[in-house]
Amino acid sequence: MKSFIIGCVAMFIAVSSFSQDNSVADTSVTAYLKYNCPMHTQYVSNVPARCPVCGDNMNELSQKEIMKMEVVKLYTCPMDNVICTKPGKCPKCGMEMAELNPKDKSKAD
């Protein structure tokens, strides 16, 4: 009886460990973390662009900076597509920034 219970527990552990989703958390957020303004670091972009506040060119982020920013929530203006790491108002139109929830393409299929 003892060996039967131990066998059931071992099988349960084996099945539960293989059934977990081992994919990385929503990787589509990292697609937005390529460039940021050197003066206004809270504004990020996925393409070379100009800062919405000062108009300077955005600089490319290093891998270390990207890894640091992966844990940060992103906010976007629903009207101007400005992406920011802090909540508040859009610098272009003054609307409230909404939290960015990109759709994970692998789960959409």
C-alpha positions in Angstrom: 0.0 0.0 0.0 2.9 2.4 0.9 4.6 1.7 -2.5 1.3 2.3 -4.3 0.8 5.8 -2.6 4.5 6.7 -3.3 4.0 5.6 -7.0 0.9 7.8 -7.3 2.6 10.8 -5.8 5.6 10.4 -8.1 3.4 10.1 -11.1 1.4 13.2 -10.1 4.6 15.2 -9.7 5.9 14.0 -13.0 2.7 14.8 -14.9 2.3 18.2 -13.3 5.9 19.2 -14.0 5.6 18.4 -17.7 2.2 20.0 -18.1 3.4 23.5 -17.0 3.7 26.2 -19.6 7.4 26.9 -19.8 7.2 29.8 -22.2 8.5 33.2 -21.3 6.0 35.8 -20.0 4.5 37.9 -22.7 7.4 38.5 -25.0 5.5 41.0 -27.2 6.1 43.7 -24.6 9.9 43.5 -25.3 9.2 44.5 -28.9 8.5 48.0 -27.7 11.7 48.4 -25.8 14.2 49.2 -28.5 14.7 53.0 -28.3 14.2 55.7 -25.7 14.8 59.5 -25.4 18.1 60.3 -23.6 16.5 63.2 -21.8 13.0 61.7 -21.1 13.8 58.0 -20.5 10.2 57.1 -19.8 9.3 57.4 -23.5 10.2 54.3 -25.5 9.7 53.2 -29.1 10.2 50.1 -31.2 11.5 52.1 -34.2 13.9 55.0 -34.4 11.7 58.0 -33.7 11.7 61.4 -32.1 10.8 62.1 -28.5 7.2 63.4 -28.1 8.3 65.9 -25.5 11.6 67.5 -26.8 11.8 66.2 -30.4 15.3 64.7 -30.0 16.2 61.5 -31.7 15.7 58.4 -29.6 18.8 56.2 -28.8 19.0 52.5 -29.1 18.9 50.6 -25.7 21.5 48.2 -24.7 20.6 44.6 -23.8 21.1 45.3 -20.2 18.7 48.3 -20.3 16.2 46.2 -22.1 16.4 43.5 -19.5 15.9 46.1 -16.7 12.8 47.5 -18.5 11.1 44.1 -19.1 9.6 44.3 -15.7 8.1 47.7 -16.2 4.5 48.2 -17.2 4.0 50.2 -20.4 1.4 52.8 -21.0 0.1 54.2 -24.3 -2.0 57.1 -25.6 -5.0 55.7 -27.4 -4.9 58.5 -29.8 -1.2 59.2 -30.6 0.5 55.8 -30.1 3.0 57.4 -27.6 4.5 54.6 -25.4 5.6 55.5 -21.9 6.8 53.6 -18.8 4.9 55.9 -16.4 1.2 56.5 -16.2 -0.1 60.1 -16.7 -1.1 62.3 -19.6 0.0 62.2 -23.2 2.5 65.0 -24.0 0.9 65.4 -27.4 -2.8 65.5 -26.8 -3.2 65.5 -23.0 -5.3 62.3 -22.9 -4.8 59.8 -20.0 -2.4 57.1 -20.9 -3.9 53.5 -20.8 -1.9 50.4 -19.8 -0.5 48.6 -22.9 -1.7 45.0 -23.1 -0.3 43.6 -26.3 -1.8 40.4 -27.6 0.6 37.4 -27.5 0.6 36.1 -31.1 1.4 32.5 -30.0 -1.7 32.3 -27.9 -4.0 33.9 -30.6 -3.6 30.9 -33.0 
